[in-house]
Amino acid sequence: MDRFQEMKVLLAVAEAESFVGGAKLVGMSPPSVTRVIAGLEKRLGTLLLARSTRSLRMTEAGRRYVEDCKRILLDLDEAEELAAGSSIRARGNLTVTAPVMFGELYLIPLITEYLSMHPQMAVSALLVDRLVNMVDEGVDVAIRIGQLPETGLQAIKVGQIRPVICAAPAFLDRFGRPTEPKDVLAAPLVVSSASSLLTDWYFNVGGNDITLHAKPRLVVSSNQAAINAARLGWGLTRVLYYQVAELVAKGELEIILEAFETAALPVHVLYQGSGRVPAKVRTFVDFCASRLLHEPALQRVGALGA
């Protein structure tokens, strides 16, 4: 049996989580499947499947090998389609990541639309407010807000986002509207600890960036919670513009000190690949980039929309 067929048998057993189920998927007898897996493990010199009388589970080496097999077989299918002159179909599993609120507002709608266009695709979305290591965590595509470190990843800039300070109009009517950055230090502040981008309060004064170390009376663990507190009239909060764009448009929040805003933060779509990029990654990246480039909240960079 050739190696590609061995891989297909292993993938069938892993999917079915049993030799009997895997045998049905590939149209073989269970003893034949057992022999194939045993021969594969002997040739590799490692255990891929841990067996017991009641269960079958992948070993760590088995999980890594299965993921490699999926990639290799998908590459083979795409190579054959290219050789035959056929258009390559996006298929397989894709893992994407983004900050929580960005994912909820923009990425999830894009994913659902993409899946309806590509019925052979499945997507896992990891929405977290931390820097995900794409290689170590098996992530294919990432949305990043902020300056990019030097990496070997491919990047497409799709917009930029202003950090803004906002509050409920009723609160500002009562407290007064700050006219200088130092005025915020006398106001009740609510800060989210979820994003390192928002921990310190930065301003541009006379062409120079300054930092005010705010002492919040309320610290919450999510950006949405900070926004909710500000919307309820509790105090000021510092967020990214896209997170409050709808509330600002409705008049529920008001942006202040726009003349002192620092430079907008770039937004990139990142993906792995220096050679031929798999169809599943290429089609998803192209789709996301084309849509995000037309999102108004990601293109508005200044107080006057410049």
FENKA-V600361 format. One record per residue. N is the residue number from 1. RES is the residue in one letter. SS is DSSP state (H for helix, E for strand, L for the rest). NEAR is the number of other ideal C-beta (glycine too) atoms within 10 Angstrom. D_CENTER is the distance of its C-alpha to the mean C-alpha in Angstrom with 1 decimal. Layout:
n | res | ss | near | d_center
N | RES | SS | NEAR | D_CENTER
N | RES | SS | NEAR | D_CENTER
This chain:
n | res | ss | near | d_center
1 | M | L | 12 | 39.7
2 | D | L | 7 | 37.4
3 | R | H | 11 | 34.1
4 | F | H | 12 | 32.0
5 | Q | H | 12 | 33.8
6 | E | H | 17 | 33.4
7 | M | H | 19 | 29.6
8 | K | H | 18 | 29.8
9 | V | H | 25 | 32.0
10 | L | H | 24 | 29.7
11 | L | H | 17 | 26.7
12 | A | H | 20 | 29.0
13 | V | H | 28 | 30.1
14 | A | H | 22 | 26.6
15 | E | H | 12 | 25.5
16 | A | H | 17 | 28.8
17 | E | L | 13 | 29.0
18 | S | L | 16 | 32.6
19 | F | H | 23 | 35.1
20 | V | H | 13 | 36.8
21 | G | H | 15 | 33.8
22 | G | H | 25 | 32.6
23 | A | H | 21 | 36.2
24 | K | H | 15 | 36.1
25 | L | H | 15 | 32.9
26 | V | H | 17 | 34.5
27 | G | L | 7 | 38.0
28 | M | L | 18 | 39.6
29 | S | L | 12 | 41.6
30 | P | H | 15 | 40.1
31 | P | H | 10 | 42.5
32 | S | H | 14 | 41.5
33 | V | H | 24 | 37.8
34 | T | H | 19 | 38.7
35 | R | H | 14 | 40.6
36 | V | H | 22 | 37.9
37 | I | H | 20 | 35.4
38 | A | H | 12 | 38.2
39 | G | H | 12 | 39.0
40 | L | H | 19 | 35.5
41 | E | H | 18 | 35.2
42 | K | H | 9 | 38.6
43 | R | H | 10 | 37.7
44 | L | H | 13 | 34.5
45 | G | L | 7 | 36.3
46 | T | L | 13 | 33.7
47 | L | L | 13 | 33.0
48 | L | L | 21 | 30.2
49 | L | E | 21 | 31.1
50 | A | E | 12 | 32.6
51 | R | E | 12 | 35.3
52 | S | L | 7 | 37.3
53 | T | L | 4 | 39.7
54 | R | L | 5 | 37.2
55 | S | L | 9 | 33.7
56 | L | E | 17 | 31.9
57 | R | E | 12 | 28.6
58 | M | E | 18 | 26.8
59 | T | L | 14 | 27.4
60 | E | H | 11 | 24.8
61 | A | H | 15 | 26.3
62 | G | H | 21 | 26.3
63 | R | H | 13 | 22.5
64 | R | H | 13 | 21.9
65 | Y | H | 20 | 24.6
66 | V | H | 19 | 23.4
67 | E | H | 13 | 19.9
68 | D | H | 11 | 21.9
69 | C | H | 19 | 24.3
70 | K | H | 15 | 21.7
71 | R | H | 12 | 20.5
72 | I | H | 13 | 24.2
73 | L | H | 15 | 25.4
74 | L | H | 16 | 22.8
75 | D | H | 13 | 23.8
76 | L | H | 12 | 27.4
77 | D | H | 15 | 27.0
78 | E | H | 20 | 25.5
79 | A | H | 12 | 28.2
80 | E | H | 11 | 30.9
81 | E | H | 14 | 29.6
82 | L | H | 13 | 29.7
83 | A | H | 8 | 33.2
84 | A | L | 7 | 34.4
85 | G | L | 6 | 33.2
86 | S | L | 10 | 30.9
87 | S | L | 7 | 27.6
88 | I | L | 16 | 24.7
89 | R | L | 16 | 22.8
90 | A | L | 20 | 19.1
91 | R | L | 18 | 19.2
92 | G | E | 20 | 17.7
93 | N | E | 14 | 14.6
94 | L | E | 23 | 11.1
95 | T | E | 17 | 8.2
96 | V | E | 25 | 4.6
97 | T | E | 23 | 1.7
98 | A | E | 28 | 2.5
99 | P | L | 24 | 6.2
100 | V | H | 16 | 8.2
101 | M | H | 22 | 10.5
102 | F | H | 23 | 8.6
103 | G | H | 21 | 6.6
104 | E | H | 14 | 10.2
105 | L | H | 17 | 12.0
106 | Y | H | 21 | 10.5
107 | L | H | 21 | 7.7
108 | I | H | 15 | 9.8
109 | P | H | 12 | 12.9
110 | L | H | 21 | 11.9
111 | I | H | 21 | 10.9
112 | T | H | 10 | 14.3
113 | E | H | 11 | 16.1
114 | Y | H | 19 | 14.9
115 | L | H | 15 | 16.0
116 | S | H | 9 | 19.3
117 | M | H | 10 | 19.9
118 | H | L | 19 | 19.3
119 | P | L | 9 | 21.0
120 | Q | L | 10 | 20.7
121 | M | E | 20 | 16.9
122 | A | E | 12 | 14.9
123 | V | E | 20 | 11.2
124 | S | E | 13 | 9.5
125 | A | E | 15 | 6.4
126 | L | E | 15 | 5.6
127 | L | E | 16 | 5.7
128 | V | L | 13 | 7.5
129 | D | L | 20 | 9.5
130 | R | L | 12 | 10.1
131 | L | L | 12 | 9.7
132 | V | L | 17 | 8.4
133 | N | L | 10 | 11.0
134 | M | L | 19 | 9.8
135 | V | L | 11 | 13.4
136 | D | L | 7 | 14.5
137 | E | L | 12 | 11.7
138 | G | L | 15 | 11.8
139 | V | L | 19 | 8.4
140 | D | L | 23 | 9.2
141 | V | E | 23 | 6.7
142 | A | E | 23 | 4.4
143 | I | E | 21 | 5.0
144 | R | E | 23 | 7.6
145 | I | E | 19 | 10.5
146 | G | L | 16 | 13.7
147 | Q | L | 9 | 15.9
148 | L | L | 12 | 14.8
149 | P | L | 8 | 16.8
150 | E | L | 5 | 18.8
151 | T | L | 12 | 16.9
152 | G | L | 8 | 17.6
153 | L | L | 17 | 14.4
154 | Q | E | 16 | 14.8
155 | A | E | 14 | 13.5
156 | I | E | 16 | 14.1
157 | K | E | 13 | 14.7
158 | V | E | 21 | 14.1
159 | G | E | 23 | 15.5
160 | Q | E | 17 | 16.4
161 | I | E | 24 | 16.5
162 | R | L | 20 | 19.6
163 | P | E | 18 | 19.8
164 | V | E | 22 | 22.6
165 | I | E | 24 | 25.0
166 | C | E | 25 | 26.0
167 | A | E | 27 | 28.3
168 | A | L | 21 | 30.1
169 | P | H | 14 | 33.1
170 | A | H | 12 | 35.4
171 | F | H | 22 | 34.5
172 | L | H | 18 | 35.1
173 | D | H | 11 | 38.4
174 | R | H | 9 | 39.4
175 | F | H | 16 | 38.2
176 | G | L | 11 | 38.6
177 | R | L | 13 | 36.2
178 | P | L | 19 | 35.4
179 | T | L | 11 | 36.7
180 | E | L | 11 | 35.8
181 | P | H | 19 | 32.9
182 | K | H | 12 | 35.3
183 | D | H | 15 | 35.9
184 | V | H | 21 | 32.6
185 | L | H | 13 | 33.9
186 | A | H | 10 | 36.6
187 | A | L | 18 | 34.3
188 | P | L | 17 | 32.5
189 | L | E | 24 | 28.9
190 | V | E | 23 | 25.9
191 | V | E | 23 | 22.9
192 | S | E | 26 | 19.5
193 | S | L | 15 | 19.0
194 | A | L | 21 | 15.2
195 | S | L | 22 | 14.4
196 | S | H | 11 | 16.5
197 | L | H | 19 | 16.4
198 | L | H | 20 | 18.7
199 | T | L | 13 | 21.1
200 | D | L | 12 | 23.9
201 | W | E | 22 | 25.2
202 | Y | E | 17 | 25.7
203 | F | E | 20 | 28.2
204 | N | E | 14 | 30.0
205 | V | E | 12 | 33.7
206 | G | L | 6 | 36.1
207 | G | L | 5 | 33.6
208 | N | E | 7 | 32.8
209 | D | E | 10 | 29.6
210 | I | E | 14 | 30.6
211 | T | E | 11 | 28.9
212 | L | E | 13 | 30.1
213 | H | L | 8 | 29.4
214 | A | L | 17 | 29.2
215 | K | L | 8 | 30.6
216 | P | L | 18 | 29.0
217 | R | L | 11 | 31.0
218 | L | E | 16 | 27.9
219 | V | E | 12 | 24.8
220 | V | E | 18 | 22.1
221 | S | L | 10 | 19.0
222 | S | L | 15 | 16.6
223 | N | H | 24 | 16.3
224 | Q | H | 15 | 17.5
225 | A | H | 16 | 20.5
226 | A | H | 29 | 21.5
227 | I | H | 22 | 21.4
228 | N | H | 15 | 23.5
229 | A | H | 22 | 26.0
230 | A | H | 28 | 26.5
231 | R | H | 18 | 26.8
232 | L | L | 13 | 29.5
233 | G | L | 15 | 31.5
234 | W | L | 18 | 31.1
235 | G | L | 21 | 30.3
236 | L | E | 27 | 28.1
237 | T | E | 29 | 24.4
238 | R | E | 24 | 22.2
239 | V | E | 26 | 18.8
240 | L | E | 24 | 16.8
241 | Y | H | 21 | 18.6
242 | Y | H | 22 | 16.0
243 | Q | H | 25 | 15.9
244 | V | H | 24 | 19.7
245 | A | H | 20 | 20.5
246 | E | H | 12 | 21.7
247 | L | H | 18 | 23.8
248 | V | H | 15 | 25.3
249 | A | H | 11 | 26.3
250 | K | H | 10 | 27.9
251 | G | L | 9 | 29.8
252 | E | L | 17 | 28.4
253 | L | L | 25 | 27.1
254 | E | E | 19 | 28.6
255 | I | E | 17 | 27.3
256 | I | E | 19 | 29.8
257 | L | L | 20 | 30.7
258 | E | H | 12 | 29.0
259 | A | H | 12 | 31.6
260 | F | H | 18 | 30.3
261 | E | L | 19 | 26.6
262 | T | L | 14 | 25.0
263 | A | L | 13 | 23.2
264 | A | L | 18 | 20.0
265 | L | E | 18 | 16.8
266 | P | E | 17 | 15.2
267 | V | E | 25 | 11.9
268 | H | E | 22 | 10.8
269 | V | E | 23 | 9.0
270 | L | E | 20 | 9.3
271 | Y | E | 22 | 10.6
272 | Q | L | 18 | 13.3
273 | G | L | 14 | 16.8
274 | S | L | 8 | 20.1
275 | G | L | 4 | 22.3
276 | R | L | 11 | 21.9
277 | V | L | 15 | 18.3
278 | P | L | 21 | 18.1
279 | A | H | 22 | 18.5
280 | K | H | 24 | 15.5
281 | V | H | 19 | 13.2
282 | R | H | 15 | 15.6
283 | T | H | 20 | 15.9
284 | F | H | 25 | 12.3
285 | V | H | 20 | 11.8
286 | D | H | 12 | 15.1
287 | F | H | 17 | 14.6
288 | C | H | 23 | 11.5
289 | A | H | 15 | 13.3
290 | S | H | 12 | 16.5
291 | R | H | 15 | 15.5
292 | L | H | 22 | 13.6
293 | L | L | 15 | 16.6
294 | H | L | 10 | 18.7
295 | E | L | 17 | 17.1
296 | P | H | 11 | 19.9
297 | A | H | 19 | 18.1
298 | L | H | 22 | 16.1
299 | Q | H | 16 | 19.4
300 | R | L | 19 | 21.8
301 | V | L | 17 | 22.4
302 | G | L | 10 | 25.7
303 | A | L | 14 | 27.9
304 | L | L | 7 | 29.7
305 | G | L | 8 | 26.7
306 | A | L | 6 | 27.7
